[in-house]
């Protein structure tokens, strides 16, 4: 068997840092594979990037009451979004756009929106306000959709990065690379173990910036994502608000938390970490067996006493094979 050497690539992308690592027989083969992965990333960003006003997903939100034919990629994202909405009883909801925009403005202004404004934003979300004209959100590769309410906005940021990683992963693997890692700002997918290793070494973060790592894992053939309020939160009138919004209540998550999800795909790890944050420790435990996750690692602390955080820890492991 030919010797495999490690080749790496790193560059700014999607508002964060993209890192690629592959093991290949030659630099030429490694570069060809990396180029294939990068090409797929560049192809998908204009489709699923919620932060680009000219992307396909942003244009959809600007075409209310119009029939819009979805690209196969965006149709596939919608299919997974509907699946996650159903299995989490609404804790994951891509129609949350009016709320995420509202609370994003509140974080910038450091001022809470009134209850009337929050209620108005909530009234403009809901899967019942999406009309599928041909195909439906449960079928791969099909669909024209119409947003039925003025002010609706679709926000797929909770799974878009994962979808991009999965497609780039498959593009690299199509070039004959089996041992690889893709890391986009901490959303990670890995393939076979590096040579003479039990797996890719991945750190599990603690609850706070000064906290030591919770653990270190050796992972193969899976994806891992950590979410929480470590870096994205705001304090308003002495209260702490996460950037993660619960679509069921319309309010940001208030728990201090760090949640790590491990799944077969980056999309499921990405969506899973967000969903577990919204669900919280007790609801996550109750629903975990119905989620397409291998593991969930949850850290939580109540905010009632900022000088003493009694940290709670729960490690959820699926006890049956994924379908």
Beta strands, then each sheet from edge to edge (+ up, - down):
strand 1: 5-13
strand 2: 16-24
strand 3: 68-69
strand 4: 130-134
strand 5: 144-147
strand 6: 180-184
strand 7: 187-190
strand 8: 200-204
strand 9: 215-219
strand 10: 222-228
strand 11: 233-236
strand 12: 239-242
strand 13: 256-263
strand 14: 295-301
strand 15: 312-317
sheet 1: 1+ 2- 6+ 7- 10+ 13- 14+ 15-
sheet 2: 3+ 5- 4+
sheet 3: 8+ 9-
sheet 4: 11+ 12-
end
